[in-house]
Every structure is written in C-alpha cells, then in structure tokens.
C-alpha cells in the first residue's frame, strides 16, 4: 500500500488494524518523510546558491557605483507591506505530489 495513494481514512479505525498493518503504515510514513526531507535539503541548497549569486552581483554593482536598491525592490516591499499575510504561506500546502509542488 502506497501511503500517497490512500486517503485520510487510513488513519481512522486504528484500533481494528493489525500490528503488521500499523507497522506498514509507519514504515511508509517514515519513507515519505525521508523523501520530503531530502527534497527540502535540495531546495535549500538551490536557494543558498541563488542568494549567494545575488549577493555577489549586488556587491559587484555597488563597487561599480550602481544603486543597491532599485525601483523593483521598492515595489516588492510595497507589495509585501500591503498584504496582510502574517505567516500565511502563499503556497498550496495541500499539494501532495512532486509535480504539484514543482508547479508552485
């Protein structure tokens, strides 16, 4: 049984499931957690690389006499301040497959 293919009912009526079924569900959840954790580490690595490149470019631009803050930066700040997100994710946290997550 692939946990991703089951619905939320898999966690209902646990008292009637055998120990083997419960262990199987646990194993599937642990495996899924490992996949998610790996994907998260890869994404954070990519984020770190992109941030480092942006910092490098900003430093080079500043040394060349360019403005560090652009009109785009100001527009983005205005957009952030205008939205009342207070920790709400702008991403679909209900996405369950890598394809759905990658579409975000």
N, C-alpha and C positions, 0 to 999 in steps of 0.2 A: 504494500500500500504506500503510495507516494503522498506524503502529507500535503503537498501543494495541490493535489488533485482532490483532496477531501474537503468537505465543508466544515463549518464550525461545529457540527453535530458530533464530530469525532471526539470532542472533549466532554460531551454530555453522557450521562448514564455510566460514569466511570466505575461505580461500584459493581456493575454487572460484567465488566470486561475482565478477561483473564490476566494474570500476571504477565504472560508472554505478550499479549496484545499491548498492555501498558508499557512494557519494556520496548516493544517495537515502536510505539509512538514516541517514547523518549529518545530512542536512537535516531529516529527521523528528525525530530526537533533539534537534537544536538548537531546532526549533519547539516541541517538548514542554517543553523546559527553559525557554523563554521564557514559556509558559503557566503553568508551575508557579511560576516566579519572580514573575510578575505576581500570581498568586493569593496567594502568600506576602506580597507587599508590601501587598495589600489587607487581608489578615488582620491583619498587624502594625499597620496603620492603625486598624483597628477595636479591636484590643487596647489601643492607646495612648489612644484616645478613652474606652474604658470605664475604664481605670485612672485617667485624669485626672478623670473624673466621681466615681469612688470617693474619690480623694484630696480633691477639693473637698468632698464630703459629710462625710468624716472631719474635715476642718478646721472646717467649719461646726458639726458636732456637738461637737467639742472646745471651740470658742469658746462654745457654748451650755451647756457644763458636762456633756455626756454622756460616758459611758465610751468610750474609744477602742478597747479590746479587749473583745469580747463573749464570751459562753459559746460561741457558734458558732465563733469564732476559735480558742478553746482546743480545742474538739472536733476541728476541722480539723487543728490542729497535732498532736494526739494521733494522729489517723489517719495523718498523714504520717510521723510518727516510728515508728509501729507497723509500717508497711510497709517491707520491705527492697527498695526499688526500685533504688537505686544506678545511676541513669541509664537505667533501662529505661523506654521510652516506654509510657504507658498507652493509647496509641492504636494502632490497627491500621495499621501501616506498610505492609501489603500491599495496602491499599485503592488501587485504580487509577483509579477514575472520580471525577469531582467529586461525584456523588450519594453514592458510598460514603464519601468524605471528609466531605461535609456531614452525613452521618448520625452521625458521631462527635461 
